[in-house]
Amino acid sequence: MNGLQSFGSVASYCASKAAVDMLTKCAAVDLAPFKIRVNAVNPGVVVTNLQKTGGMTEENYGGFLERSKTVTHPLAANRDELCQPDDVANLIVFLLSEKSKWITGDSIKIDGGRVCLGAR
């Protein structure tokens, strides 16, 4: 998601995410003759320990998840939940299957509509 929109104070992080998306497109072209598909998965907030292991306190993490649910991820507010690791895994399983055999060079968002809102 951070490769698709800008955020203050994290320019290098956003640029590196955008670079991965372009690398995905280039690799898809280069590897197509070998029948290899290349895609990227771009998640929004997924409920994991990532922020906590990065130094976020339990209280701050709870506030972060609540804000994600009510302000920054529109689908989450309507579902009263946030994306879980299994949701991302299910997308990856789909991309690995023959059901997605014509999808390549794509960066697929699984962000509950986060990128639709812009920076908040």
C-alpha positions as CSV (number, residue, x, y, z in Angstrom):
1,M,0.0,0.0,0.0
2,N,2.8,2.4,0.8
3,G,4.1,2.0,-2.7
4,L,0.9,3.3,-4.1
5,Q,0.5,6.5,-2.1
6,S,2.8,8.9,-0.4
7,F,3.1,9.5,3.4
8,G,5.2,12.1,5.2
9,S,8.5,11.1,6.9
10,V,8.7,7.7,5.2
11,A,9.9,8.5,1.7
12,S,12.5,5.8,1.5
13,Y,10.0,3.2,2.8
14,C,7.4,4.2,0.2
15,A,10.0,4.3,-2.6
16,S,11.2,0.8,-1.7
17,K,7.6,-0.5,-1.8
18,A,7.0,1.1,-5.2
19,A,10.3,-0.4,-6.4
20,V,9.1,-3.9,-5.5
21,D,5.9,-3.3,-7.5
22,M,8.0,-2.3,-10.6
23,L,10.4,-5.2,-10.1
24,T,7.3,-7.5,-10.1
25,K,6.2,-6.1,-13.5
26,C,9.7,-6.4,-15.0
27,A,10.2,-9.9,-13.7
28,A,6.8,-11.0,-15.1
29,V,7.9,-9.9,-18.5
30,D,11.3,-11.5,-18.2
31,L,10.0,-14.8,-16.9
32,A,6.9,-15.2,-19.1
33,P,8.8,-17.2,-21.8
34,F,9.4,-19.8,-19.1
35,K,5.7,-19.9,-18.1
36,I,6.6,-18.4,-14.8
37,R,4.1,-15.8,-13.3
38,V,5.2,-13.1,-10.9
39,N,2.9,-11.2,-8.7
40,A,3.1,-9.1,-5.5
41,V,0.7,-9.0,-2.6
42,N,0.2,-5.6,-1.0
43,P,-1.5,-5.9,2.3
44,G,-3.0,-3.1,4.4
45,V,-3.1,-3.6,8.2
46,V,-3.1,-7.3,9.1
47,V,-3.5,-8.3,12.7
48,T,-0.1,-9.7,13.6
49,N,2.6,-9.0,16.2
50,L,4.6,-6.9,13.7
51,Q,3.9,-3.5,15.3
52,K,4.4,-4.9,18.9
53,T,7.7,-6.5,18.0
54,G,8.7,-3.2,16.5
55,G,8.3,-1.4,19.8
56,M,4.6,-0.5,19.9
57,T,3.0,-0.9,23.3
58,E,0.0,-3.0,23.9
59,E,-2.1,0.1,24.5
60,N,-0.8,1.9,21.4
61,Y,-1.3,-1.3,19.3
62,G,-5.0,-1.5,20.5
63,G,-5.5,2.2,19.4
64,F,-3.7,1.5,16.1
65,L,-6.1,-1.4,15.4
66,E,-9.2,0.5,16.4
67,R,-8.2,3.5,14.2
68,S,-7.5,1.1,11.3
69,K,-10.9,-0.4,11.8
70,T,-12.9,2.8,12.1
71,V,-10.9,5.4,10.1
72,T,-8.4,4.1,7.6
73,H,-9.8,0.7,6.3
74,P,-13.4,1.3,5.1
75,L,-14.3,-2.4,4.7
76,A,-13.1,-3.1,8.2
77,A,-15.6,-0.8,9.8
78,N,-18.5,-2.5,8.0
79,R,-17.3,-6.0,8.9
80,D,-16.1,-5.0,12.5
81,E,-12.9,-6.8,11.9
82,L,-9.5,-6.4,10.3
83,C,-7.6,-8.6,7.9
84,Q,-6.1,-11.7,9.4
85,P,-3.0,-13.7,8.2
86,D,-5.2,-16.4,6.8
87,D,-6.9,-13.8,4.6
88,V,-3.6,-13.0,3.0
89,A,-2.6,-16.7,2.8
90,N,-5.9,-17.4,1.0
91,L,-5.0,-14.8,-1.6
92,I,-1.6,-16.3,-2.1
93,V,-3.1,-19.8,-2.5
94,F,-5.4,-18.4,-5.2
95,L,-2.4,-16.8,-7.0
96,L,-0.6,-20.2,-6.9
97,S,-3.6,-22.0,-8.4
98,E,-4.6,-22.5,-12.0
99,K,-7.6,-20.3,-11.3
100,S,-5.2,-17.3,-11.6
101,K,-3.2,-18.6,-14.6
102,W,-3.6,-15.3,-16.5
103,I,-2.6,-13.0,-13.7
104,T,1.0,-11.9,-13.9
105,G,2.9,-8.7,-13.3
106,D,0.3,-7.5,-10.9
107,S,0.5,-6.0,-7.4
108,I,-2.7,-7.2,-5.7
109,K,-4.0,-5.1,-2.8
110,I,-5.6,-6.8,0.2
111,D,-6.2,-3.7,2.2
112,G,-9.9,-3.4,3.0
113,G,-10.1,-0.3,0.8
114,R,-7.3,1.5,2.6
115,V,-5.6,2.9,-0.5
116,C,-8.9,4.3,-1.8
117,L,-9.0,6.8,1.1
118,G,-5.5,8.4,0.7
119,A,-3.4,9.5,3.6
120,R,-5.3,9.9,6.9
